[in-house]
Amino acid sequence: KEAPTAKDKELKAAADKVVSATAYHQERVDAVKKLPVTVVTNSAVFRQKDIDRLFEEADPTPPPVIESCLPSLYKLAQTTDLYIITQFPHAGHQNLSSYFEAHTVPSDRSPHGVWEADKQELAVSKALEDAGVFAAGVDPRKV
């Protein structure tokens, strides 16, 4: 794992400040502590119209994060094994196999190839990074 940059440290401090200033139902937080938790970002972290827009642009820009979700997202990032999923609209593939074939490239690391992120995925990851979600504790590989 790479050493945190100055920006990472700044984002982590900002996330910690938001978490400490927010009241949480402690029993509920304790109930999920260290457990795997999945958050679907559609209409919770990103507005659906902003996700759909990613497919209209040739070079998509990161979608804006819904600011009111950040205290809870930071808390989950700090206390659980958080996985973040963004459901994209149908990309024209006939089935899941053809989708995987279109998004994997040959590799010595795996006989099945490795995943190749597309522009939309990269835009979502950049939005989460810029919002401090990774600095708060989410492993970028779990997005």
Buried (B, 14 or more C-beta within 10 A) or exposed (E): EEEEEEEBEEBBEBBBEBBEEEEEEEEEBEEBEEEEBEBEBBEBBBBBEBBBBBBEEEEBEBBEBBEEBBBBBBBBBBBBBBBBEBEBEEEEEEEEEEBEEEBBEEEEEEEEBEEEEBEBBEBBBBBBBBBBBBBBBBEEEEB
